[in-house]
């Protein structure tokens, strides 16, 4: 189970930090991701991280502004969002995918929503101009 929190209403240029707590997730090898879905648009992956080596990957629109991190001991992932813009307004979702028996074949964590099978409930981020 994933529980996302931290969304809210901010002005352009401000920051927010989203959190996602994982419970009942018993994999030694996994990837974590953040996704967002704006009204009328498809869900898009924006950032991901691999727990084994800490490698991250970002979509171009958030590079340099957003930072994904994870606390493996606390089983929590974060998304630090700086310099927010109105186009960042969306419902943000956290997601995870675990791997067993060396089945992780990704060289870089994926950003396709179809690659993830555990999802949080979403948290609204609204950025006013």
C-alpha atoms as a printed R data frame, in Angstrom:
    type eleno elety resid chain resno      x       y       z
1   ATOM     1    CA   UNK     A     1  0.000   0.000   0.000
2   ATOM     2    CA   UNK     A     2  1.233   3.477  -0.898
3   ATOM     3    CA   UNK     A     3  0.043   6.666   0.774
4   ATOM     4    CA   UNK     A     4  0.907   9.976  -0.864
5   ATOM     5    CA   UNK     A     5  0.766  13.337   0.889
6   ATOM     6    CA   UNK     A     6  2.105  16.861   0.693
7   ATOM     7    CA   UNK     A     7  0.100  18.403  -2.104
8   ATOM     8    CA   UNK     A     8 -1.443  21.834  -1.868
9   ATOM     9    CA   UNK     A     9 -1.983  25.246  -3.407
10  ATOM    10    CA   UNK     A    10  1.110  27.368  -4.007
11  ATOM    11    CA   UNK     A    11  2.095  30.330  -6.108
12  ATOM    12    CA   UNK     A    12  4.420  30.124  -9.095
13  ATOM    13    CA   UNK     A    13  8.038  29.951  -8.030
14  ATOM    14    CA   UNK     A    14  7.313  28.325  -4.693
15  ATOM    15    CA   UNK     A    15  8.199  24.804  -3.553
16  ATOM    16    CA   UNK     A    16  6.450  21.710  -2.271
17  ATOM    17    CA   UNK     A    17  7.665  18.341  -1.057
18  ATOM    18    CA   UNK     A    18  5.558  15.282  -1.673
19  ATOM    19    CA   UNK     A    19  5.922  12.148   0.413
20  ATOM    20    CA   UNK     A    20  4.852   8.597  -0.236
21  ATOM    21    CA   UNK     A    21  4.881   5.992   2.511
22  ATOM    22    CA   UNK     A    22  5.090   2.349   1.497
23  ATOM    23    CA   UNK     A    23  3.652  -0.345   3.705
24  ATOM    24    CA   UNK     A    24  3.401  -4.066   3.215
25  ATOM    25    CA   UNK     A    25  5.924  -3.820   0.403
26  ATOM    26    CA   UNK     A    26  8.418  -6.635   0.815
27  ATOM    27    CA   UNK     A    27 10.916  -6.484  -2.021
28  ATOM    28    CA   UNK     A    28 14.676  -6.058  -1.775
29  ATOM    29    CA   UNK     A    29 14.880  -4.804  -5.345
30  ATOM    30    CA   UNK     A    30 12.392  -2.207  -6.513
31  ATOM    31    CA   UNK     A    31 11.871   1.015  -8.400
32  ATOM    32    CA   UNK     A    32  9.819   3.978  -7.242
33  ATOM    33    CA   UNK     A    33  8.234   6.591  -9.405
34  ATOM    34    CA   UNK     A    34  6.239   9.799  -9.371
35  ATOM    35    CA   UNK     A    35  3.584  10.476 -11.949
36  ATOM    36    CA   UNK     A    36  1.122  13.250 -12.591
37  ATOM    37    CA   UNK     A    37 -2.113  13.686 -14.432
38  ATOM    38    CA   UNK     A    38 -3.511  17.036 -15.428
39  ATOM    39    CA   UNK     A    39 -7.198  17.444 -16.376
40  ATOM    40    CA   UNK     A    40 -7.845  16.065 -19.832
41  ATOM    41    CA   UNK     A    41 -4.356  14.640 -20.164
42  ATOM    42    CA   UNK     A    42 -2.828  11.214 -19.818
43  ATOM    43    CA   UNK     A    43 -0.857  10.215 -16.771
44  ATOM    44    CA   UNK     A    44  2.831  10.901 -17.305
45  ATOM    45    CA   UNK     A    45  5.892   9.694 -15.473
46  ATOM    46    CA   UNK     A    46  8.090  12.504 -14.231
47  ATOM    47    CA   UNK     A    47 10.722  10.942 -11.977
48  ATOM    48    CA   UNK     A    48 11.891   7.559 -10.797
49  ATOM    49    CA   UNK     A    49 14.573   6.028  -8.627
50  ATOM    50    CA   UNK     A    50 16.072   2.571  -8.241
51  ATOM    51    CA   UNK     A    51 16.562   1.475  -4.674
52  ATOM    52    CA   UNK     A    52 19.583  -0.740  -5.371
53  ATOM    53    CA   UNK     A    53 21.900   1.911  -6.794
54  ATOM    54    CA   UNK     A    54 20.007   5.160  -6.250
55  ATOM    55    CA   UNK     A    55 20.020   6.039  -9.931
56  ATOM    56    CA   UNK     A    56 17.352   8.516 -10.915
57  ATOM    57    CA   UNK     A    57 15.703   9.553 -14.132
58  ATOM    58    CA   UNK     A    58 13.575  12.601 -14.924
59  ATOM    59    CA   UNK     A    59 11.368  13.775 -17.711
60  ATOM    60    CA   UNK     A    60 12.798  16.884 -19.379
61  ATOM    61    CA   UNK     A    61 10.044  19.190 -18.143
62  ATOM    62    CA   UNK     A    62 11.071  18.762 -14.494
63  ATOM    63    CA   UNK     A    63 14.846  18.332 -14.767
64  ATOM    64    CA   UNK     A    64 16.680  20.804 -12.575
65  ATOM    65    CA   UNK     A    65 13.521  21.668 -10.616
66  ATOM    66    CA   UNK     A    66 12.325  18.378  -9.115
67  ATOM    67    CA   UNK     A    67 14.336  15.873  -7.096
68  ATOM    68    CA   UNK     A    68 13.248  12.348  -6.251
69  ATOM    69    CA   UNK     A    69 14.714  10.590  -3.247
70  ATOM    70    CA   UNK     A    70 13.949   7.663  -1.029
71  ATOM    71    CA   UNK     A    71 14.584   6.580   2.517
72  ATOM    72    CA   UNK     A    72 14.827   2.815   2.290
73  ATOM    73    CA   UNK     A    73 14.853   2.360   6.052
74  ATOM    74    CA   UNK     A    74 11.656   4.367   6.429
75  ATOM    75    CA   UNK     A    75 10.185   2.974   3.194
76  ATOM    76    CA   UNK     A    76  9.295   6.466   2.048
77  ATOM    77    CA   UNK     A    77  9.884   8.244  -1.219
78  ATOM    78    CA   UNK     A    78  9.917  11.974  -1.720
79  ATOM    79    CA   UNK     A    79  9.557  14.452  -4.517
80  ATOM    80    CA   UNK     A    80 11.028  17.871  -3.844
81  ATOM    81    CA   UNK     A    81  9.493  20.331  -6.283
82  ATOM    82    CA   UNK     A    82 11.105  23.743  -6.644
83  ATOM    83    CA   UNK     A    83 10.279  26.710  -8.845
84  ATOM    84    CA   UNK     A    84  6.799  25.402  -9.496
85  ATOM    85    CA   UNK     A    85  4.893  26.705 -12.494
86  ATOM    86    CA   UNK     A    86  1.171  26.703 -13.363
87  ATOM    87    CA   UNK     A    87  1.788  23.910 -15.879
88  ATOM    88    CA   UNK     A    88  2.833  21.674 -12.974
89  ATOM    89    CA   UNK     A    89 -0.759  21.695 -11.738
90  ATOM    90    CA   UNK     A    90 -1.969  18.089 -11.627
91  ATOM    91    CA   UNK     A    91 -2.807  15.185  -9.392
92  ATOM    92    CA   UNK     A    92  0.464  13.563  -8.403
93  ATOM    93    CA   UNK     A    93  0.758   9.823  -7.837
94  ATOM    94    CA   UNK     A    94  3.500   7.696  -6.372
95  ATOM    95    CA   UNK     A    95  4.068   4.183  -7.621
96  ATOM    96    CA   UNK     A    96  6.301   1.205  -7.044
97  ATOM    97    CA   UNK     A    97  7.300  -2.015  -8.666
98  ATOM    98    CA   UNK     A    98  9.138  -4.809  -6.920
99  ATOM    99    CA   UNK     A    99 11.284  -7.506  -8.411
100 ATOM   100    CA   UNK     A   100 11.990 -11.025  -7.226
101 ATOM   101    CA   UNK     A   101 14.841 -13.382  -8.003
102 ATOM   102    CA   UNK     A   102 16.903 -10.992 -10.115
103 ATOM   103    CA   UNK     A   103 14.034 -10.135 -12.438
104 ATOM   104    CA   UNK     A   104 14.937  -6.437 -12.607
105 ATOM   105    CA   UNK     A   105 16.073  -6.030 -16.185
106 ATOM   106    CA   UNK     A   106 15.960  -2.233 -16.250
107 ATOM   107    CA   UNK     A   107 19.250  -0.424 -16.769
108 ATOM   108    CA   UNK     A   108 17.439   2.787 -15.827
109 ATOM   109    CA   UNK     A   109 14.231   2.989 -13.825
110 ATOM   110    CA   UNK     A   110 11.216   3.305 -16.130
111 ATOM   111    CA   UNK     A   111  8.769   6.194 -16.459
112 ATOM   112    CA   UNK     A   112  5.945   4.355 -18.192
113 ATOM   113    CA   UNK     A   113  2.913   4.051 -15.929
114 ATOM   114    CA   UNK     A   114  2.297   0.550 -17.261
115 ATOM   115    CA   UNK     A   115  5.580  -0.557 -15.712
116 ATOM   116    CA   UNK     A   116  4.287  -0.054 -12.160
117 ATOM   117    CA   UNK     A   117  1.841  -2.226 -10.290
118 ATOM   118    CA   UNK     A   118  1.522  -0.511  -6.911
119 ATOM   119    CA   UNK     A   119 -0.077   2.932  -6.793
120 ATOM   120    CA   UNK     A   120 -0.868   5.559  -4.221
121 ATOM   121    CA   UNK     A   121 -4.140   7.471  -4.172
122 ATOM   122    CA   UNK     A   122 -2.881  10.767  -5.589
123 ATOM   123    CA   UNK     A   123 -2.398  14.206  -4.102
124 ATOM   124    CA   UNK     A   124 -3.470  17.460  -5.748
125 ATOM   125    CA   UNK     A   125 -0.870  20.104  -6.571
126 ATOM   126    CA   UNK     A   126 -2.189  23.453  -7.770
127 ATOM   127    CA   UNK     A   127  0.128  26.253  -8.821
128 ATOM   128    CA   UNK     A   128 -1.344  29.702  -9.307
129 ATOM   129    CA   UNK     A   129  0.257  32.331 -11.532
